[in-house]
Amino acid sequence: MAITAALVKELRDRTGAGMMDAKKALTETEGDMEAAIDWLRTKGLAKAAKKSGRTAAEGLVAVSVEGGKGIAVEVNSETDFVAKNAEFQEMVAGIAAAAQGVADVDALKTASLGEKTVEETITAKIATIGENMSLRRMATLEGASVISYVHNAAAPNMGKIGVLVALSGDNAEFGKQVAMHVAAINPASLSEDDIDPTLVEREKAVLTEQARESGKPENIIENMIKGRMKKFFSEVTLLNQAFVINPDLTVAAAAKEAGVEITGFARLEVGEGIEKEEEDFAAEVAKAAQG
């Protein structure tokens, strides 16, 4: 029997399975819809798909450094309880290791992890653990030396915040201090040169409006804006920030004293930017009872 797009769509609508899984199920069962549904259920794919609409805003960030290349990946789960699960942590560690050989998160999803791809591994884990999970983000950083740091570590090299710092020279102790600074302060960029122009224009517009409300002459307003923008850059760019280890120095000055140059950084925090659903306790219990 020909496996048509209409058949695949019907199976997806009935089970919530992914397109490729639905097509494979129909192929394996020669187009028998009910048998295909059973095939998906047997593989745990229909069960996993039903959970795919749930918000996964917890989880772990894992870091991996090999030579001058650092990787950070964020793998999400629905609850912090699962993030503490050894089975989940083992999977996340495997995904971070697999990320060393790929360029981006899309390539990582199709990378091999044992006998399955990363995406297939996550789908299988959804079925066995019973929560929605997703591979959300990946960051890559290269440099003469790359140092990693994990904040609120749940297991080796994984926790709630993962940071990578690239240095021009070899000073692991200083690199870790900078990574801790990045974890705590969360700078928007390395320097003024690579900050998002949209962010700069938005801040400048606000500061300009505030300055004009003062009623001062235009030439004074211009100087006020310049001064306030300088303060803004000192707050949001890593090299211009006061170093948390020694606030008397900027991070750039501290790097100079340490004999290195900071060439880049990356920071991933679990659930950053995800809008979490608010539920009362009774609703949570009811959802758990439904499976």
N, C-alpha and C positions, 0 to 999 in steps of 0.2 A: 504494500500500500504506500502511495506517495505521501511523504511528510510535508504537508502544506503549511504556509505561514498562518493560515486560519486555525489549523489544528494546534500549532505551537502556542498561539495566542490564547486559545480556549484552555489549554492545559495550564498556562501561566496564570490565567484569571482564576482558575479553580484551585490552584495550589499555592500561588505566590512564588513559585520557583523561578530562577533566572532563565533567560532565553536559551542559553546553551545547554543548561541542565534539562529543560523541557524538551528540547530537540533530541537530546541523547536518549531521554526516557522513551520517547515515541519511536525512535529508531530501534532501540533495544526490544521493544514490545510490538514491532511491526505495525505501529499506528493504532493499537488498541488503547483507547483513552483510559478506561478503568484500570487496565494493567499498568499503564504508564503512571497513573496516580499512585498505585501500590508500589511501583518501582522507586518512585521518588520518596515515598514514606519509608521504604526499606533502607534507602541510602541516607535517610535523615535529612534530605534536602527540602522536603515540603515543610517539615517542622522548623527548620532553620529559616526558611523564607517567611513564615508567619511571624517570626520575631524581628524581621528586618526593619519594621516600622518603628520599633521602640528606640528611644533616645539613648545612645551610648556615649555618655559624657565622662565616665570614669575610666580606669585602665592604667596603663604604664607608658612611660617613655624609656626606651632602652638605648644605650650608646655603645658603639664599637669603634675602636681605633686600631688601624693596622698601618704601621709606618707613618707616612705623612698624610694619611686620609682618615677622616673621622666621619662617622655616620650616627645620626639620631633618628629613631623611628617612634611614632606614637601609635599604639594599638589600644583601641577603646573597648570598654565593656559597659554594661549598664550599672553595675554596682562596684563599690570599692571592695566588697567581700570577694568577688571573683578576681580582682587584681591581686589579692593576697593568696590566691590558689596556686599551688606549685605547678599544676598542669598548665595553667594559663601562662605563668612566668616562663616555663620551659619553652612554650611556643613563641613567646615574645623574644626570648634570647635567640632562638633559631632564626626568626625573621630578621633581627638586627644583623646576625652573621651573614645571612643571605644577601642583605642590602649592600655589602661591600662590593659585590660584583655587578651592580646595576646602576643606571643613571638617574632614575626617577621612580616615583611611587607606582606609576602604572606598570613599569617594567618589573618592579618588585613583586607585584601581585601575580605575575605569570612566572616568576623565578621558581626554581625547584627547591623544595624543602622536604627531603626524604623522597618518598615515592609520589608525593603530590606537589602541586603548585602551592604557593603561599595562600592564594585565594581559596583553593580547595581545602587546605588545612584549617583555615579560619572557619569555613562553612561547616566542616566536620566537627569542629570544637563547639560551635554554636549548638549543634544537635546534641552533643554529649553533656555539655555544661548547662545548657538551657537558658542562655542569655544572648541577646544580640551583641555582636562584636564587629569591629571594623578596623582595617588598616587605614588610618586617616592621613598621616603626613610623614614626610621623610626629609631630612636636611643633610646635606653633604658639605664638608669643609676640608680643604687641602692646604698644606703649608709645610715649611721646613720641619716644624714639629707641631703636633696637634695634641692638646690636653683635653680630657673629658672630666666632667663632674656631674654627679647626680645628687639632687636634693631630696630629702625624705625617702631614702633608699628603702625599697621593699625587698630587694635581693641584689646581689652583685651587679653593678652596671645598669640598674633600672630603678626608677622611682617616679615621683610626681613631676619633677622638672629635670630635664637633661640639657647640659650645656657643653658646647665645643668651643675651644679657643685655639686659634692658629698663631704661632709665633715665628719670627724670622730666625731665632736662635734657640738653643736648648737650655731652658730654665723651667723645669717641671713644677717646682715649688711656686714660682711666681705665676706661672700659667694657671695653676689651680686656684690661687688667690683671685686672679682676674675672673676665672670661671664662677667662683663663689659670688663675686661682685655682680656679674651678669645675672646670676640666678636671683639675687636679692633685689637689684635695681631695675632690671629689665629695660636696658637702653633700646631706643628705636633704631639706631644705626651705629656704625663704627665712628663715622665723622660727619661733618657738615656736607662733604662731597657726595655721600651716598644715601642721604636721608630722602625719604619719599617727598617729592616736590608738592604733592597734594597736601601733605601734612604741614609743610612749611607755609604754603599759601593760606591755609585755613587759620593757622596760628597768627600769621601776619595780619589777616583781615580782622581778627578779634582784637588784637593789640592796637591796630590803627583806630578802630572804633572807640576803644577805651581811651586812647590818647586824645582823640578829637573832642570827647566829652569834657575834657579838662578846660577847653576854651582857650588854650594857649595859642600863640602864633604858629604858623605852618612850619617855620624853620626849627622851632623848638620841638614841635610834634615829631618831625623827622628824626631828630636826635633821640627823642624818647623811644621811638619805635626801634631804632638801631640798638639802643641799650637793652631794651626788653627782649629783642630777638637774640642778642648775644647771651643773655641769661637763659633763654629758652634752649639754645644749642648746648649750653653747659649742663643743662638738666637731662637732655634726651640723647646726646651722642656720647658713646662710651669713652672716647679719648679725652673729652672735655669734662667729664664728670669728676667730682671729688672721689678719690679712691677710698672705698669703705675701710680698708686696712689702715690707711693713713690719710685722713681727710685734708691734711695740709697740702697734699699733692694731688694733681689731676692724675688720671689713669695714664695718660701719655707721659707725664713727668716721671711717674713711678716706673714705667716700662724703660725709660731712658736710664734711670738709676740701676735697673736690673740688667741692663746691657742687651735688651731685646727690643723688637718692634712688634706690636700687635697688628697682624695683617687681616684678621677676620674673626667673626664669632657667629655662633648659631645657638638659639635657645628655643626649646619646645617645652610647653607646659600642658599637662593633661587637661583636656576639656576646654582649652582656651578658645573663646569665641563661639562655643556651642551654647545655644539657648536651652537650658534645662527645663524640663516639664515640672511644674509644681503640683504635687498631689498631697492630699491629706493621708493620714495613716490608714484609715479605713479603706481608701481607694487602693493603696499599696497592697494591703492584705487581700482584697478582692482580686486584684490583678494576679497576685502570686497563686491564688487558689485556682485561677483559670488556666495557669500554665503557659 
